[in-house]
Amino acid sequence: MGSGDDGDGKRSLPEHLERMRSRVEVGSKVPSNSEGVYYSGAYSSMGVDNSLSVSDLQKRLKVKILEKEKDRMVFELIGIDAPIANTIRRILLSEVPTMAIEKVSFFANSSVIHEEILAHRLGLIPLDVDPNLFDYMEEGAEPSELNALKFRLKVQCTKVAAVPAEAKPSLKYHNSDVFSSMLEWVPIGEQAEVFGSKPPKPVNDDILIAKLRPGQEIDLEVLAVKGISKDHAKWSPVATAFYRMLPQIELLQSIEGADAKELKEMCPSNCFDIEESGKAVVSRPSTCTMCRECIRHGDWGEKVRLSRVRDHFIFSIESTGAIAPEDLFMRALQVLVDKCGNVVDRLNECLDVSSAQALASTNKEHLSHLTRMSTGR
């Protein structure tokens, strides 16, 4: 089959080449076409432009939310290439800022946990506060209401009177377990007015910090500052962020009767159903894990074809709770936009320098020519 017109006045690839460009084939033993083709001139000999077009991207790009919970969101991201999807994932993991505990001042610590371990545990507690309300703290700067949050933890373990010896520690002792809920926010400057009825606090109140026994105490003060997890994992806004390409299952021929029943039973992900007519249909392709059980045996590879759509991603964002997942996605996009803006600015600077150098070179040649004319050389 030759190349043709795709309806927009542009030439299109033959079917087999278009499939190589847009699909990752999953065979019974190994995948094929796993490497994407992103070079703009890859198909120039066929009159097809493979470059990234902003107008085409705007037409193709779609976002469809599949699941949304408080700290988790699953959505489809359609019409972009894997490098861009991976860039968004990496930004979510390491470049969206949050607030986290950075400095710990110990006044007393008679627990069994060393100060450096205790400070590390405190740093990993996610804080429920919007980092956009704060500036980054510059090196050597003093903490202020604009760049820091302060918390105090002061707890001492004591015995509870008249409790049987075999009782649980939580019943025998006061403050036997030190939880994140015991961190008390200490406003700096006018922060009390700024935050009002929603003071900064840990996302979860039941994060265990330490265990104490009678006579032991912890007294400390912490400062939380704005940062990104490229510097330290404690600033990561997500528990994880990942994506997978949309699975595609195609029945190459009609499968009915006993074969339909066998196909349905072979699939551990329950991707197939059987209609009243006894014919097998693909009903839940997105649940496919590409285990290949449906094409692994006999001649099933000639009846069923598995692939993944290269520009269709099922994206999952699991937040730590500090920032809602939908906000995380938008903030990641803004970081990407800012990065692109920086690249454009640097390129413009290079072009300005090149233009200035070219102009200086031209002026130098003209001056040299005039000098030769004036000296008769």
N, C-alpha and C positions, 0 to 999 in steps of 0.2 A: 504494500500500500504506500503510495507516495504522500508527500506533504501537501497540505492544502490551506485553505483560508479558514480561520477560526471564527469568522462572523464579524470581527472588528476591523477587517481590512489587513490583518496581520497574518503572516504565514504560520502554519502550525506544523509540528513534527509528525512523522509517521507514528502510527499507534505503538509499535514496539519500542521506538526511541522515547516517546512520551512516557511510556510505562517505566522505562529505565530511569528517566529523569525524575519522575514523581512518586515512585514506589520503591520500597525495600522488599524484595521478594524473600519469602521464608520457605526454604525447601525442607525435605524430610531429614536432611543431614546438616546442611549449612545454609546460611542466608546468602543472598547475592544482591548486587547493586547497593551495597551498604554505604558506599562513598557518594556524597552528594556532588552534583555538577554545578558549580557556581561561577565558573569563568564566563564572562560576557560573550566571548567569541567562540564558545564551544561548538555551536551549531551554525556558524556564519556561512559555511560552505553550502548550507541548505536554505540560506536566506532567512534564518530565524535568529532574532536578537534575544540572547539569554541574560541581558543585563537587568539589574534591579531598577524598576520604574516606579517612581513615587505614585503616579496615577494608578498603575496596576495594583500596587500595594493597597491603596485606599479602597479600590473596588473589592479586593479579595479579603481584606482583613476583617475578621469577625471575632467577637468574644461572646461566649454563651455559658452562663453559670449553670452547672449541673447540681451541685450541692453547696449549701452554705450553713455553717454553724457559727457559734460565737468565735471559736479560735481556729476554724478550719474551713477552707473553701476549695472546691474542685470545679474547674471550668475548662471549656474548650477554647483554644487559641488557634484560629484558622487563618491561613494565608501568609504565614511568615516562614522564613528558612530556619533551620536548626541553629545556626550560629547566633541569630537574634534571640531565639527562645533560650538558648544556653546563657547568653549574656544577661537576660532578665533573671534567670535562676541564680547566677553567680552574684548579681547585685543584691538580690534578696538575702542571700547567705552572708554577704560580707560588707555591703556598702550602704545599707539603709541605717541611719543612726538611731540609737536608743539611749536611755539613761541607765547607768550601772554603777555600783559601788566601786570606787577607785582607791580611796584612802581610808585606812582604819587606824584610829588612835586608841590604844589599850591603856586603861587605867587600872584594871585588875583582871586577872584570868587565872583562876585556880582549877579550871577544868582539866580533863586529861588530853584535850586537843591543843596542840601547839598553836601559837599565834598566827604563823604563816598559813597553816591549814585552815584555821578559823576564818582568816581574812579571805582566803580563796573561796570558801563556802559562801561567805556573805556576798562576794562579787558575782556569784552565779545566780543570785536571787533576782528574777525579773521584776521590774518596778512598773507600777501602773501610773505612768505620767507621760504626757506628750512631749517628746524631745524637741519639737518645733518651737516650744516656748523658751528654749534655752540656747545660749551661744556655746561654742566650743571653748573650753578653758585653755588659754595659751600657757605655754611652759613658763613657770615662774610667776604666774598671775595669782592674785589672792581670790579665794572663793567669795562669791557675791550672790545676790538674789537672781542675777542674770545668767550665771554659769554653773551653779551647784545646788544640790539638795543636801540637807543634813539630817541624819537620824541618830538616835541614842538607844543603846541597849544596856539596860541595867537590871540584872536578875540574880537572885540568890536562892539557893535550895535550902529548905528547912524541913524538919520532920512534922508529920501530922500526929497529934496526940491520939491515943487509944485506938490504934488501928492494928489488926493482927499482923504478925510478922510474915505470914504467907501471902498477904495481900499484894496486889500489883504495885510496882513502884509509883505509878501515877496516883494511887490511892494513899500510899504511905508517906509521900513527900509532896511538898509544894514546889512547883517549878522543876520537877525532875526532867522534863523535856523542854528545851528552849526552841520555840517555833518562830517563824518569820513574823507572825502577828505581834510579837513582843517588841518589834522595832518601832520606836516612837519618832514621828516626824518632828523636827525642830525648825520652825520657819526662820528664814534669813531675810532681813529687811522687811519688805512689804509682801512677802509671799503668802502670808495668811489671808490678805485681802484678795490677792490674785486667784488663789485656788478655792477660796470660799468654802462651800460645803463638800467639795470633793478633794480632800487633801491627798498628797502623794502617799502611796503605800505599796507593799509587795503585792504582786498579782494574786498570789495564793497565800492564805494565812497559815496553812498547815505544812509548810516546808520545814523539816527538822534541821536545826542548826547545830545543836549539841545536846548531850545528856549530862545532867548534874546529879550529885548526891549531897546530902547534908554537909554543910561547911564549905561547899564550893560555890563560886560566884563568877559572873562575867560582867564587866563594866567597860563599855567602849563607846566610841563615837565614830561615825562614818560619814564620808562625803561621797555623793554620787555625782558623776559628771557625764557629759554627752560624748559619745564615741561611736566607732564602727568596729565590727568584728574582724575587719582586716587587721586591726591592731591587737584585738583580744576577743576570744570567743564569747566572753560574757556580754558583749554588746550585740550579739546576734539577735535579731528580732524574730527569727523563726526557729522552731524545733527542727524543721526540715522543709525544703522546697524541692520538688522534683517534677519531671514530666515524662510522658511516654507518647510515642507516635500512635495515632489512631489505628487499631487493627482493622483489617479488611478481609472478610471471608467471602469467597465467591464459589458458588456451586456451578461447575462447568457442564454438568448434565443433570437431568431430572433424576432425583433419588427418591424412590418410593418403596413401600412395603417393608420387607425384612431389612433391606439395606438402610432405609430411613431410620428404623429402630436401632440398628447397629451403630449408625453414625451418632445418634443422640446419646447412646450409652457410652460411646468412646470418649465423648467430650467431658472432662472433669469440671469445666467452667460453665456448663449448661448453656452453651451458645445457640443450640439448635432446638427447634420445636417441630412437631409433626401436625400438619393440618388435618382436618376431618377427611380429606380425600386420601390421606395416607402419604402425602408428599412432604419431604423434609424441607424446612426453610430456615434461613439464618435470622434469628429473632433478637439476639443480644450480642452483637459483634464486639461491643466495647468491653465486655467482660473477658474476652479472649486473652490468654497469657502467652500465646504462641508456644504452647507445650508440644504441638505438632502430633498429638496422639491421633488426630483425625486423618493424617496423611502418612503416618509412619509405616503402616502395615499394608501388605498386598498392593492392589492397584488404586488405592484411595487417593494417591497423589495425582492421578489423572481425572479424578472426580471433584476434588476440592482444591482450591488455590488460596494460599495464605499470603498476605502482604501487610505492610504498614504504609500509611499515607505520609509522605515525607513532609508536607507542609500543614499537617493537622495534628495538634498536640493536645493531650489531656493533661492539664497542669494542676498540681496539688500544692497548696500552701498551708502549712500548719504553724500558726503563730504561737509564741510563748505566752501570749495574753497581754503583752504590753501595748500592742497595736493591732487593730482588727485586720484580718487578712485582706479584705478588699482595699483598705487604706494602704497596706503594705505594697500591694500590686501597683497602685497609683504612684506611690512614692518611689518605687523602683523605676517606673517609667520616667519620672521626673529626673532621677539621677542619670538615666541613660540619655535623656534630652540634654542635660547639662554637659555630659561628656562629649556628645556630638558637637555642641556649641563650642567647647574648648578646642576641638580638632579644627573646626571651621575658622576660629580666631587665629590659631597658629598658622594655618595654611594662608590666611589673608596676610599675616605678618611676613611670611616667607615670600609671598608674591610681591608685597610692597618693597621688601629688601631687594628682591631680584630686579624689580623695575628700576629702583634707585641705582643699583649697580650697572644695569644696562644703560641708563641715562648718563651715568658718570663715565662709562666706557666710551659712549658716543661723543660726549663733550671732549674727552681726552683726545680722541681721534681728530675731531675738528680743530682743536687747539694745535695739535701736532702738524696738521695740514697747513694751517695759517702760518705757523712758525717756519715751515719749509718754504712757503711762498715768499715770506718776508726776507728770508736769508738767501733766496735764489737757489736753494738746493733741491 
